[in-house]
Amino acid sequence: MKVNVLAFGIAKDIFGGSSVEIELPENGTTQNLKQSLEDRYPRLRHLVSYMVAVNNEYASDEGLLTERDEIAIIPPVSGG
Amino acid sequence: MTPQSGGIDIFIGTVRDNTKGKTVIRLEFEAYEPMAIKEIQKIADEAFNKWPVQKLLIHHRVGVLEVGEIPVIITVSCAHRDAAFEACRYVIDTLKQTVPIWKKEIFEDGEVWVAAHP
């Protein structure tokens, strides 16, 4: 299945755009997504950490993804 | 401010002109707005749960901010100052950990996304 992944902050620089499309197996998990992203964008591995948000909520690695989900990469936040 | 409030604690964050001795030209803030609003609401709900908060304001700007400008304001009113201080501290500390807002520091010789790299 194809999922659209929004990017913010330094992730936007790493992806070279504000979103990317990633091919995942059916009932792919957040962990699968991270693996695919890191394979295509190795610089992600140099970040202190990063999270994945699904439908505006921080997602656990085991969470299942669907093509209808709003998915975003959340690099270390620095508001305030 | 309410007639029952005995103390208002206000935190105002301002843009510093340097980081670790390097001159900062300006800051650029970006937010994942729908999720940022959702996470800020969670922080507010938690503050109301944990302390006898009467009024609470959380304000955060995005976009380009010059040195001296104000990206964030937190105000908390309670009957007594202890709760006001504690709740205000909780809100700003938690905001910096969970709210999807990012700050880029622009220096004379380049720019850095804060907290991104070890």
N, CA and C atoms of all chains as a GROMACS GRO file, in nm:
protein
  594
    1MET      N    1   0.085  -0.119   0.000
    1MET     CA    2   0.000   0.000   0.000
    1MET      C    3   0.089   0.124   0.000
    2LYS      N    4   0.036   0.239  -0.047
    2LYS     CA    5   0.114   0.365  -0.048
    2LYS      C    6   0.065   0.454   0.064
    3VAL      N    7   0.158   0.506   0.146
    3VAL     CA    8   0.117   0.602   0.250
    3VAL      C    9   0.190   0.733   0.226
    4ASN      N   10   0.122   0.842   0.260
    4ASN     CA   11   0.182   0.974   0.247
    4ASN      C   12   0.233   1.016   0.385
    5VAL      N   13   0.357   1.062   0.390
    5VAL     CA   14   0.418   1.096   0.518
    5VAL      C   15   0.456   1.244   0.520
    6LEU      N   16   0.397   1.320   0.613
    6LEU     CA   17   0.429   1.462   0.625
    6LEU      C   18   0.561   1.478   0.699
    7ALA      N   19   0.636   1.585   0.664
    7ALA     CA   20   0.765   1.608   0.730
    7ALA      C   21   0.772   1.751   0.780
    8PHE      N   22   0.835   1.769   0.894
    8PHE     CA   23   0.850   1.902   0.954
    8PHE      C   24   0.993   1.920   1.001
    9GLY      N   25   1.027   2.046   1.024
    9GLY     CA   26   1.158   2.073   1.082
    9GLY      C   27   1.270   2.013   0.997
   10ILE      N   28   1.366   1.954   1.067
   10ILE     CA   29   1.484   1.900   0.995
   10ILE      C   30   1.446   1.784   0.904
   11ALA      N   31   1.334   1.714   0.935
   11ALA     CA   32   1.291   1.603   0.848
   11ALA      C   33   1.258   1.656   0.709
   12LYS      N   34   1.206   1.777   0.702
   12LYS     CA   35   1.172   1.836   0.570
   12LYS      C   36   1.300   1.857   0.489
   13ASP      N   37   1.406   1.898   0.559
   13ASP     CA   38   1.535   1.916   0.490
   13ASP      C   39   1.588   1.780   0.443
   14ILE      N   40   1.575   1.679   0.530
   14ILE     CA   41   1.627   1.545   0.497
   14ILE      C   42   1.549   1.484   0.379
   15PHE      N   43   1.416   1.504   0.378
   15PHE     CA   44   1.333   1.448   0.269
   15PHE      C   45   1.341   1.535   0.144
   16GLY      N   46   1.382   1.661   0.164
   16GLY     CA   47   1.384   1.751   0.049
   16GLY      C   48   1.244   1.792   0.007
   17GLY      N   49   1.150   1.788   0.101
   17GLY     CA   50   1.011   1.828   0.070
   17GLY      C   51   0.925   1.811   0.192
   18SER      N   52   0.803   1.862   0.186
   18SER     CA   53   0.719   1.860   0.306
   18SER      C   54   0.642   1.728   0.319
   19SER      N   55   0.651   1.644   0.215
   19SER     CA   56   0.592   1.510   0.233
   19SER      C   57   0.653   1.414   0.133
   20VAL      N   58   0.648   1.286   0.167
   20VAL     CA   59   0.700   1.182   0.076
   20VAL      C   60   0.599   1.068   0.072
   21GLU      N   61   0.606   0.991  -0.036
   21GLU     CA   62   0.518   0.875  -0.046
   21GLU      C   63   0.603   0.749  -0.024
   22ILE      N   64   0.553   0.658   0.059
   22ILE     CA   65   0.629   0.538   0.094
   22ILE      C   66   0.542   0.416   0.063
   23GLU      N   67   0.604   0.316   0.003
   23GLU     CA   68   0.535   0.189  -0.024
   23GLU      C   69   0.553   0.097   0.097
   24LEU      N   70   0.442   0.048   0.150
   24LEU     CA   71   0.450  -0.043   0.266
   24LEU      C   72   0.368  -0.169   0.236
   25PRO      N   73   0.401  -0.280   0.304
   25PRO     CA   74   0.318  -0.399   0.288
   25PRO      C   75   0.179  -0.372   0.347
   26GLU      N   76   0.076  -0.444   0.304
   26GLU     CA   77  -0.057  -0.431   0.368
   26GLU      C   78  -0.039  -0.454   0.517
   27ASN      N   79  -0.121  -0.398   0.600
   27ASN     CA   80  -0.108  -0.394   0.748
   27ASN      C   81   0.037  -0.374   0.792
   28GLY      N   82   0.101  -0.278   0.729
   28GLY     CA   83   0.236  -0.238   0.772
   28GLY      C   84   0.228  -0.164   0.905
   29THR      N   85   0.336  -0.169   0.982
   29THR     CA   86   0.336  -0.104   1.114
   29THR      C   87   0.423   0.023   1.109
   30THR      N   88   0.416   0.100   1.216
   30THR     CA   89   0.502   0.219   1.228
   30THR      C   90   0.648   0.179   1.219
   31GLN      N   91   0.682   0.063   1.276
   31GLN     CA   92   0.821   0.015   1.269
   31GLN      C   93   0.862  -0.012   1.124
   32ASN      N   94   0.771  -0.072   1.046
   32ASN     CA   95   0.802  -0.094   0.904
   32ASN      C   96   0.828   0.038   0.834
   33LEU      N   97   0.743   0.137   0.868
   33LEU     CA   98   0.757   0.269   0.805
   33LEU      C   99   0.893   0.330   0.838
   34LYS      N  100   0.931   0.323   0.967
   34LYS     CA  101   1.059   0.381   1.008
   34LYS      C  102   1.173   0.314   0.931
   35GLN      N  103   1.162   0.181   0.918
   35GLN     CA  104   1.268   0.106   0.848
   35GLN      C  105   1.280   0.153   0.703
   36SER      N  106   1.164   0.165   0.637
   36SER     CA  107   1.166   0.208   0.497
   36SER      C  108   1.221   0.349   0.484
   37LEU      N  109   1.180   0.436   0.575
   37LEU     CA  110   1.228   0.575   0.568
   37LEU      C  111   1.379   0.581   0.590
   38GLU      N  112   1.427   0.504   0.686
   38GLU     CA  113   1.570   0.510   0.718
   38GLU      C  114   1.654   0.449   0.607
   39ASP      N  115   1.595   0.350   0.538
   39ASP     CA  116   1.668   0.292   0.424
   39ASP      C  117   1.683   0.397   0.313
   40ARG      N  118   1.570   0.471   0.291
   40ARG     CA  119   1.576   0.570   0.182
   40ARG      C  120   1.645   0.698   0.226
   41TYR      N  121   1.631   0.734   0.354
   41TYR     CA  122   1.692   0.860   0.404
   41TYR      C  123   1.781   0.828   0.525
   42PRO      N  124   1.901   0.776   0.504
   42PRO     CA  125   1.989   0.735   0.615
   42PRO      C  126   2.016   0.847   0.715
   43ARG      N  127   2.009   0.973   0.671
   43ARG     CA  128   2.038   1.085   0.764
   43ARG      C  129   1.942   1.083   0.883
   44LEU      N  130   1.825   1.018   0.865
   44LEU     CA  131   1.730   1.011   0.977
   44LEU      C  132   1.796   0.946   1.099
   45ARG      N  133   1.889   0.854   1.070
   45ARG     CA  134   1.952   0.780   1.180
   45ARG      C  135   2.044   0.866   1.264
   46HIS      N  136   2.082   0.983   1.206
   46HIS     CA  137   2.175   1.070   1.282
   46HIS      C  138   2.102   1.161   1.380
   47LEU      N  139   1.968   1.164   1.369
   47LEU     CA  140   1.894   1.250   1.463
   47LEU      C  141   1.901   1.192   1.603
   48VAL      N  142   1.887   1.276   1.702
   48VAL     CA  143   1.885   1.229   1.842
   48VAL      C  144   1.777   1.120   1.854
   49SER      N  145   1.665   1.149   1.796
   49SER     CA  146   1.551   1.055   1.795
   49SER      C  147   1.447   1.116   1.702
   50TYR      N  148   1.341   1.042   1.674
   50TYR     CA  149   1.226   1.102   1.607
   50TYR      C  150   1.106   1.014   1.634
   51MET      N  151   0.991   1.075   1.626
   51MET     CA  152   0.867   1.001   1.653
   51MET      C  153   0.786   0.997   1.523
   52VAL      N  154   0.684   0.911   1.528
   52VAL     CA  155   0.587   0.908   1.419
   52VAL      C  156   0.452   0.944   1.478
   53ALA      N  157   0.379   1.030   1.411
   53ALA     CA  158   0.243   1.063   1.457
   53ALA      C  159   0.145   1.008   1.354
   54VAL      N  160   0.039   0.949   1.406
   54VAL     CA  161  -0.067   0.898   1.318
   54VAL      C  162  -0.197   0.966   1.360
   55ASN      N  163  -0.258   1.035   1.269
   55ASN     CA  164  -0.382   1.110   1.297
   55ASN      C  165  -0.366   1.199   1.421
   56ASN      N  166  -0.254   1.271   1.423
   56ASN     CA  167  -0.226   1.372   1.527
   56ASN      C  168  -0.203   1.314   1.666
   57GLU      N  169  -0.165   1.186   1.670
   57GLU     CA  170  -0.131   1.127   1.800
   57GLU      C  171   0.003   1.057   1.785
   58TYR      N  172   0.089   1.064   1.886
   58TYR     CA  173   0.216   0.990   1.880
   58TYR      C  174   0.186   0.841   1.868
   59ALA      N  175   0.255   0.772   1.779
   59ALA     CA  176   0.222   0.632   1.751
   59ALA      C  177   0.328   0.540   1.811
   60SER      N  178   0.281   0.422   1.854
   60SER     CA  179   0.376   0.321   1.902
   60SER      C  180   0.428   0.243   1.781
   61ASP      N  181   0.544   0.179   1.795
   61ASP     CA  182   0.606   0.108   1.683
   61ASP      C  183   0.518  -0.003   1.628
   62GLU      N  184   0.433  -0.060   1.713
   62GLU     CA  185   0.351  -0.173   1.670
   62GLU      C  186   0.224  -0.126   1.599
   63GLY      N  187   0.197   0.004   1.606
   63GLY     CA  188   0.069   0.053   1.550
   63GLY      C  189   0.056   0.019   1.402
   64LEU      N  190  -0.064  -0.025   1.362
   64LEU     CA  191  -0.089  -0.058   1.221
   64LEU      C  192  -0.124   0.068   1.144
   65LEU      N  193  -0.079   0.074   1.020
   65LEU     CA  194  -0.104   0.193   0.937
   65LEU      C  195  -0.199   0.158   0.824
   66THR      N  196  -0.278   0.258   0.781
   66THR     CA  197  -0.363   0.238   0.663
   66THR      C  198  -0.341   0.358   0.570
   67GLU      N  199  -0.387   0.342   0.448
   67GLU     CA  200  -0.367   0.447   0.349
   67GLU      C  201  -0.445   0.573   0.383
   68ARG      N  202  -0.546   0.558   0.469
   68ARG     CA  203  -0.630   0.676   0.503
   68ARG      C  204  -0.570   0.755   0.621
   69ASP      N  205  -0.470   0.699   0.688
   69ASP     CA  206  -0.415   0.768   0.806
   69ASP      C  207  -0.337   0.893   0.765
   70GLU      N  208  -0.340   0.995   0.851
   70GLU     CA  209  -0.250   1.111   0.833
   70GLU      C  210  -0.125   1.080   0.914
   71ILE      N  211  -0.016   1.060   0.845
   71ILE     CA  212   0.108   1.017   0.909
   71ILE      C  213   0.211   1.129   0.898
   72ALA      N  214   0.284   1.151   1.008
   72ALA     CA  215   0.386   1.257   1.006
   72ALA      C  216   0.510   1.211   1.082
   73ILE      N  217   0.624   1.258   1.036
   73ILE     CA  218   0.750   1.236   1.109
   73ILE      C  219   0.769   1.354   1.202
   74ILE      N  220   0.797   1.323   1.330
   74ILE     CA  221   0.813   1.430   1.429
   74ILE      C  222   0.957   1.428   1.481
   75PRO      N  223   1.046   1.509   1.423
   75PRO     CA  224   1.183   1.518   1.477
   75PRO      C  225   1.177   1.580   1.616
   76PRO      N  226   1.291   1.578   1.688
   76PRO     CA  227   1.289   1.634   1.824
   76PRO      C  228   1.226   1.773   1.824
   77VAL      N  229   1.128   1.793   1.913
   77VAL     CA  230   1.056   1.921   1.914
   77VAL      C  231   1.137   2.025   1.991
   78SER      N  232   1.115   2.150   1.957
   78SER     CA  233   1.191   2.258   2.024
   78SER      C  234   1.108   2.386   2.030
   79GLY      N  235   0.986   2.372   2.077
   79GLY     CA  236   0.902   2.490   2.092
   79GLY      C  237   0.941   2.567   2.218
   80GLY      N  238   0.866   2.673   2.245
   80GLY     CA  239   0.888   2.748   2.367
   80GLY      C  240   0.992   2.858   2.352
   81MET      N  241  -0.773   3.662   3.525
   81MET     CA  242  -0.797   3.723   3.656
   81MET      C  243  -0.943   3.696   3.697
   82THR      N  244  -0.963   3.639   3.816
   82THR     CA  245  -1.099   3.623   3.866
   82THR      C  246  -1.098   3.674   4.011
   83PRO      N  247  -1.214   3.708   4.064
   83PRO     CA  248  -1.218   3.761   4.201
   83PRO      C  249  -1.159   3.663   4.302
   84GLN      N  250  -1.165   3.532   4.265
   84GLN     CA  251  -1.114   3.432   4.361
   84GLN      C  252  -0.963   3.412   4.349
   85SER      N  253  -0.902   3.474   4.245
   85SER     CA  254  -0.760   3.440   4.223
   85SER      C  255  -0.671   3.525   4.313
   86GLY      N  256  -0.572   3.460   4.372
   86GLY     CA  257  -0.479   3.528   4.462
   86GLY      C  258  -0.343   3.544   4.398
   87GLY      N  259  -0.323   3.478   4.284
   87GLY     CA  260  -0.190   3.487   4.223
   87GLY      C  261  -0.195   3.451   4.076
   88ILE      N  262  -0.125   3.531   3.994
   88ILE     CA  263  -0.114   3.502   3.850
   88ILE      C  264   0.034   3.487   3.818
   89ASP      N  265   0.069   3.373   3.762
   89ASP     CA  266   0.208   3.348   3.726
   89ASP      C  267   0.219   3.357   3.574
   90ILE      N  268   0.310   3.440   3.531
   90ILE     CA  269   0.324   3.462   3.386
   90ILE      C  270   0.466   3.424   3.345
   91PHE      N  271   0.478   3.336   3.244
   91PHE     CA  272   0.609   3.308   3.185
   91PHE      C  273   0.608   3.366   3.045
   92ILE      N  274   0.709   3.451   3.016
   92ILE     CA  275   0.723   3.508   2.882
   92ILE      C  276   0.858   3.462   2.827
   93GLY      N  277   0.857   3.383   2.722
   93GLY     CA  278   0.981   3.341   2.657
   93GLY      C  279   1.021   3.446   2.556
   94THR      N  280   1.150   3.481   2.552
   94THR     CA  281   1.195   3.582   2.456
   94THR      C  282   1.314   3.529   2.377
   95VAL      N  283   1.332   3.583   2.258
   95VAL     CA  284   1.439   3.536   2.169
   95VAL      C  285   1.571   3.596   2.216
   96ARG      N  286   1.666   3.510   2.254
   96ARG     CA  287   1.798   3.557   2.297
   96ARG      C  288   1.885   3.590   2.176
   97ASP      N  289   1.987   3.673   2.200
   97ASP     CA  290   2.074   3.712   2.087
   97ASP      C  291   2.192   3.617   2.072
   98ASN      N  292   2.200   3.514   2.156
   98ASN     CA  293   2.313   3.421   2.139
   98ASN      C  294   2.280   3.284   2.193
   99THR      N  295   2.351   3.189   2.141
   99THR     CA  296   2.343   3.051   2.192
   99THR      C  297   2.485   3.001   2.209
  100LYS      N  298   2.520   2.966   2.330
  100LYS     CA  299   2.656   2.919   2.361
  100LYS      C  300   2.759   3.017   2.303
  101GLY      N  301   2.734   3.144   2.317
  101GLY     CA  302   2.830   3.244   2.277
  101GLY      C  303   2.825   3.282   2.130
  102LYS      N  304   2.744   3.209   2.049
  102LYS     CA  305   2.734   3.243   1.906
  102LYS      C  306   2.619   3.340   1.886
  103THR      N  307   2.641   3.441   1.805
  103THR     CA  308   2.536   3.543   1.783
  103THR      C  309   2.421   3.485   1.702
  104VAL      N  310   2.299   3.499   1.757
  104VAL     CA  311   2.178   3.454   1.688
  104VAL      C  312   2.118   3.574   1.615
  105ILE      N  313   2.092   3.559   1.487
  105ILE     CA  314   2.034   3.667   1.405
  105ILE      C  315   1.882   3.669   1.425
  106ARG      N  316   1.820   3.552   1.414
  106ARG     CA  317   1.674   3.542   1.435
  106ARG      C  318   1.640   3.395   1.456
  107LEU      N  319   1.514   3.369   1.490
  107LEU     CA  320   1.465   3.232   1.503
  107LEU      C  321   1.351   3.213   1.404
  108GLU      N  322   1.336   3.089   1.356
  108GLU     CA  323   1.222   3.057   1.270
  108GLU      C  324   1.149   2.939   1.334
  109PHE      N  325   1.020   2.956   1.361
  109PHE     CA  326   0.939   2.852   1.426
  109PHE      C  327   0.843   2.792   1.324
  110GLU      N  328   0.828   2.662   1.336
  110GLU     CA  329   0.734   2.589   1.249
  110GLU      C  330   0.651   2.498   1.338
  111ALA      N  331   0.526   2.479   1.305
  111ALA     CA  332   0.440   2.391   1.386
  111ALA      C  333   0.363   2.295   1.297
  112TYR      N  334   0.336   2.178   1.352
  112TYR     CA  335   0.239   2.086   1.290
  112TYR      C  336   0.108   2.122   1.358
  113GLU      N  337   0.040   2.219   1.301
  113GLU     CA  338  -0.064   2.290   1.377
  113GLU      C  339  -0.173   2.204   1.438
  114PRO      N  340  -0.238   2.118   1.360
  114PRO     CA  341  -0.349   2.046   1.423
  114PRO      C  342  -0.302   1.962   1.542
  115MET      N  343  -0.184   1.901   1.529
  115MET     CA  344  -0.137   1.817   1.641
  115MET      C  345  -0.084   1.904   1.755
  116ALA      N  346  -0.025   2.018   1.721
  116ALA     CA  347   0.026   2.109   1.824
  116ALA      C  348  -0.090   2.156   1.912
  117ILE      N  349  -0.200   2.192   1.846
  117ILE     CA  350  -0.316   2.240   1.922
  117ILE      C  351  -0.369   2.127   2.012
  118LYS      N  352  -0.372   2.008   1.958
  118LYS     CA  353  -0.421   1.893   2.034
  118LYS      C  354  -0.331   1.866   2.156
  119GLU      N  355  -0.200   1.872   2.136
  119GLU     CA  356  -0.107   1.845   2.247
  119GLU      C  357  -0.113   1.957   2.351
  120ILE      N  358  -0.130   2.081   2.304
  120ILE     CA  359  -0.141   2.194   2.398
  120ILE      C  360  -0.268   2.178   2.482
  121GLN      N  361  -0.375   2.133   2.417
  121GLN     CA  362  -0.501   2.112   2.492
  121GLN      C  363  -0.482   2.006   2.599
  122LYS      N  364  -0.407   1.900   2.567
  122LYS     CA  365  -0.382   1.795   2.666
  122LYS      C  366  -0.307   1.852   2.786
  123ILE      N  367  -0.210   1.940   2.759
  123ILE     CA  368  -0.131   2.000   2.867
  123ILE      C  369  -0.221   2.085   2.955
  124ALA      N  370  -0.309   2.162   2.891
  124ALA     CA  371  -0.401   2.248   2.967
  124ALA      C  372  -0.493   2.162   3.053
  125ASP      N  373  -0.548   2.056   2.992
  125ASP     CA  374  -0.638   1.968   3.070
  125ASP      C  375  -0.567   1.911   3.192
  126GLU      N  376  -0.442   1.869   3.171
  126GLU     CA  377  -0.365   1.809   3.280
  126GLU      C  378  -0.338   1.912   3.390
  127ALA      N  379  -0.310   2.036   3.349
  127ALA     CA  380  -0.284   2.142   3.448
  127ALA      C  381  -0.409   2.164   3.534
  128PHE      N  382  -0.524   2.168   3.467
  128PHE     CA  383  -0.650   2.187   3.542
  128PHE      C  384  -0.675   2.069   3.634
  129ASN      N  385  -0.634   1.948   3.593
  129ASN     CA  386  -0.654   1.831   3.678
  129ASN      C  387  -0.564   1.833   3.801
  130LYS      N  388  -0.436   1.873   3.776
  130LYS     CA  389  -0.337   1.859   3.883
  130LYS      C  390  -0.340   1.972   3.985
  131TRP      N  391  -0.376   2.091   3.939
  131TRP     CA  392  -0.375   2.207   4.030
  131TRP      C  393  -0.510   2.280   4.026
  132PRO      N  394  -0.541   2.355   4.134
  132PRO     CA  395  -0.667   2.432   4.133
  132PRO      C  396  -0.654   2.557   4.045
  133VAL      N  397  -0.633   2.534   3.916
  133VAL     CA  398  -0.616   2.646   3.823
  133VAL      C  399  -0.751   2.710   3.795
  134GLN      N  400  -0.753   2.842   3.794
  134GLN     CA  401  -0.878   2.912   3.761
  134GLN      C  402  -0.877   2.954   3.614
  135LYS      N  403  -0.766   3.022   3.575
  135LYS     CA  404  -0.755   3.064   3.434
  135LYS      C  405  -0.618   3.021   3.381
  136LEU      N  406  -0.612   2.985   3.255
  136LEU     CA  407  -0.486   2.941   3.196
  136LEU      C  408  -0.478   2.990   3.052
  137LEU      N  409  -0.367   3.054   3.016
  137LEU     CA  410  -0.348   3.096   2.876
  137LEU      C  411  -0.216   3.039   2.826
  138ILE      N  412  -0.220   2.976   2.709
  138ILE     CA  413  -0.099   2.926   2.644
  138ILE      C  414  -0.094   2.988   2.504
  139HIS      N  415   0.010   3.065   2.478
  139HIS     CA  416   0.021   3.135   2.350
  139HIS      C  417   0.154   3.100   2.287
  140HIS      N  418   0.155   3.063   2.162
  140HIS     CA  419   0.281   3.034   2.093
  140HIS      C  420   0.275   3.086   1.951
  141ARG      N  421   0.380   3.156   1.909
  141ARG     CA  422   0.385   3.210   1.774
  141ARG      C  423   0.460   3.114   1.683
  142VAL      N  424   0.435   3.125   1.554
  142VAL     CA  425   0.518   3.056   1.454
  142VAL      C  426   0.568   3.160   1.355
  143GLY      N  427   0.660   3.118   1.270
  143GLY     CA  428   0.714   3.210   1.171
  143GLY      C  429   0.847   3.268   1.217
  144VAL      N  430   0.886   3.380   1.161
  144VAL     CA  431   1.017   3.439   1.188
  144VAL      C  432   1.008   3.533   1.307
  145LEU      N  433   1.098   3.516   1.404
  145LEU     CA  434   1.102   3.606   1.519
  145LEU      C  435   1.241   3.666   1.534
  146GLU      N  436   1.244   3.796   1.556
  146GLU     CA  437   1.371   3.867   1.574
  146GLU      C  438   1.414   3.859   1.721
  147VAL      N  439   1.541   3.891   1.748
  147VAL     CA  440   1.591   3.895   1.886
  147VAL      C  441   1.501   3.988   1.967
  148GLY      N  442   1.466   3.943   2.089
  148GLY     CA  443   1.382   4.026   2.177
  148GLY      C  444   1.234   4.002   2.160
  149GLU      N  445   1.194   3.939   2.050
  149GLU     CA  446   1.051   3.914   2.031
  149GLU      C  447   1.007   3.795   2.118
  150ILE      N  448   0.873   3.773   2.122
  150ILE     CA  449   0.816   3.679   2.219
  150ILE      C  450   0.749   3.561   2.148
  151PRO      N  451   0.811   3.442   2.150
  151PRO     CA  452   0.747   3.324   2.090
  151PRO      C  453   0.641   3.260   2.179
  152VAL      N  454   0.657   3.270   2.311
  152VAL     CA  455   0.564   3.195   2.397
  152VAL      C  456   0.527   3.273   2.523
  153ILE      N  457   0.400   3.265   2.559
  153ILE     CA  458   0.351   3.324   2.684
  153ILE      C  459   0.261   3.221   2.752
  154ILE      N  460   0.288   3.198   2.881
  154ILE     CA  461   0.204   3.111   2.962
  154ILE      C  462   0.155   3.194   3.081
  155THR      N  463   0.024   3.200   3.104
  155THR     CA  464  -0.024   3.269   3.224
  155THR      C  465  -0.119   3.176   3.298
  156VAL      N  466  -0.103   3.170   3.430
  156VAL     CA  467  -0.185   3.082   3.513
  156VAL      C  468  -0.235   3.160   3.633
  157SER      N  469  -0.366   3.156   3.657
  157SER     CA  470  -0.417   3.222   3.780
  157SER      C  471  -0.477   3.115   3.870
  158CYS      N  472  -0.443   3.125   3.999
  158CYS     CA  473  -0.492   3.031   4.101
  158CYS      C  474  -0.525   3.111   4.227
  159ALA      N  475  -0.587   3.043   4.321
  159ALA     CA  476  -0.617   3.110   4.448
  159ALA      C  477  -0.487   3.141   4.522
  160HIS      N  478  -0.387   3.049   4.508
  160HIS     CA  479  -0.261   3.069   4.583
  160HIS      C  480  -0.139   3.054   4.493
  161ARG      N  481  -0.029   3.119   4.531
  161ARG     CA  482   0.086   3.128   4.438
  161ARG      C  483   0.154   2.994   4.414
  162ASP      N  484   0.157   2.904   4.518
  162ASP     CA  485   0.227   2.777   4.498
  162ASP      C  486   0.175   2.705   4.375
  163ALA      N  487   0.042   2.694   4.369
  163ALA     CA  488  -0.019   2.624   4.255
  163ALA      C  489   0.012   2.698   4.126
  164ALA      N  490   0.007   2.831   4.131
  164ALA     CA  491   0.030   2.910   4.009
  164ALA      C  492   0.171   2.886   3.957
  165PHE      N  493   0.270   2.892   4.046
  165PHE     CA  494   0.410   2.869   4.004
  165PHE      C  495   0.427   2.728   3.950
  166GLU      N  496   0.376   2.629   4.024
  166GLU     CA  497   0.397   2.489   3.983
  166GLU      C  498   0.328   2.460   3.849
  167ALA      N  499   0.205   2.507   3.836
  167ALA     CA  500   0.130   2.480   3.712
  167ALA      C  501   0.197   2.548   3.593
  168CYS      N  502   0.243   2.670   3.614
  168CYS     CA  503   0.305   2.745   3.504
  168CYS      C  504   0.432   2.674   3.458
  169ARG      N  505   0.510   2.629   3.558
  169ARG     CA  506   0.635   2.557   3.526
  169ARG      C  507   0.603   2.429   3.450
  170TYR      N  508   0.500   2.357   3.499
  170TYR     CA  509   0.459   2.231   3.433
  170TYR      C  510   0.422   2.256   3.288
  171VAL      N  511   0.346   2.360   3.263
  171VAL     CA  512   0.297   2.386   3.127
  171VAL      C  513   0.413   2.415   3.032
  172ILE      N  514   0.502   2.505   3.069
  172ILE     CA  515   0.610   2.540   2.976
  172ILE      C  516   0.707   2.423   2.960
  173ASP      N  517   0.737   2.350   3.070
  173ASP     CA  518   0.829   2.236   3.059
  173ASP      C  519   0.770   2.128   2.970
  174THR      N  520   0.642   2.099   2.987
  174THR     CA  521   0.579   1.993   2.907
  174THR      C  522   0.563   2.035   2.763
  175LEU      N  523   0.528   2.162   2.742
  175LEU     CA  524   0.516   2.213   2.604
  175LEU      C  525   0.646   2.188   2.527
  176LYS      N  526   0.758   2.211   2.593
  176LYS     CA  527   0.887   2.194   2.526
  176LYS      C  528   0.918   2.048   2.495
  177GLN      N  529   0.846   1.955   2.558
  177GLN     CA  530   0.873   1.813   2.535
  177GLN      C  531   0.777   1.748   2.437
  178THR      N  532   0.650   1.792   2.436
  178THR     CA  533   0.551   1.715   2.362
  178THR      C  534   0.487   1.788   2.244
  179VAL      N  535   0.492   1.922   2.242
  179VAL     CA  536   0.416   1.993   2.138
  179VAL      C  537   0.499   2.000   2.010
  180PRO      N  538   0.445   1.953   1.897
  180PRO     CA  539   0.521   1.949   1.772
  180PRO      C  540   0.541   2.087   1.710
  181ILE      N  541   0.633   2.161   1.773
  181ILE     CA  542   0.677   2.292   1.724
  181ILE      C  543   0.829   2.284   1.716
  182TRP      N  544   0.887   2.342   1.611
  182TRP     CA  545   1.032   2.334   1.592
  182TRP      C  546   1.089   2.474   1.572
  183LYS      N  547   1.213   2.488   1.625
  183LYS     CA  548   1.278   2.620   1.625
  183LYS      C  549   1.410   2.605   1.549
  184LYS      N  550   1.429   2.691   1.450
  184LYS     CA  551   1.557   2.693   1.379
  184LYS      C  552   1.629   2.820   1.418
  185GLU      N  553   1.754   2.807   1.460
  185GLU     CA  554   1.836   2.923   1.498
  185GLU      C  555   1.915   2.965   1.375
  186ILE      N  556   1.905   3.094   1.339
  186ILE     CA  557   1.980   3.147   1.225
  186ILE      C  558   2.100   3.223   1.281
  187PHE      N  559   2.221   3.177   1.244
  187PHE     CA  560   2.344   3.243   1.287
  187PHE      C  561   2.403   3.321   1.169
  188GLU      N  562   2.512   3.393   1.195
  188GLU     CA  563   2.577   3.468   1.086
  188GLU      C  564   2.633   3.371   0.981
  189ASP      N  565   2.674   3.250   1.027
  189ASP     CA  566   2.742   3.160   0.932
  189ASP      C  567   2.662   3.032   0.906
  190GLY      N  568   2.532   3.036   0.932
  190GLY     CA  569   2.453   2.914   0.905
  190GLY      C  570   2.331   2.907   0.993
  191GLU      N  571   2.264   2.790   0.991
  191GLU     CA  572   2.141   2.775   1.071
  191GLU      C  573   2.134   2.633   1.125
  192VAL      N  574   2.064   2.618   1.239
  192VAL     CA  575   2.059   2.490   1.308
  192VAL      C  576   1.918   2.464   1.359
  193TRP      N  577   1.867   2.343   1.334
  193TRP     CA  578   1.741   2.304   1.398
  193TRP      C  579   1.774   2.263   1.540
  194VAL      N  580   1.713   2.330   1.635
  194VAL     CA  581   1.748   2.306   1.776
  194VAL      C  582   1.711   2.164   1.816
  195ALA      N  583   1.799   2.101   1.893
  195ALA     CA  584   1.774   1.969   1.957
  195ALA      C  585   1.768   1.853   1.858
  196ALA      N  586   1.795   1.877   1.731
  196ALA     CA  587   1.780   1.768   1.633
  196ALA      C  588   1.894   1.668   1.642
  197HIS      N  589   2.019   1.723   1.657
  197HIS     CA  590   2.134   1.631   1.655
  197HIS      C  591   2.197   1.622   1.793
  198PRO      N  592   2.261   1.508   1.820
  198PRO     CA  593   2.328   1.491   1.950
  198PRO      C  594   2.434   1.600   1.970
   0.00000   0.00000   0.00000
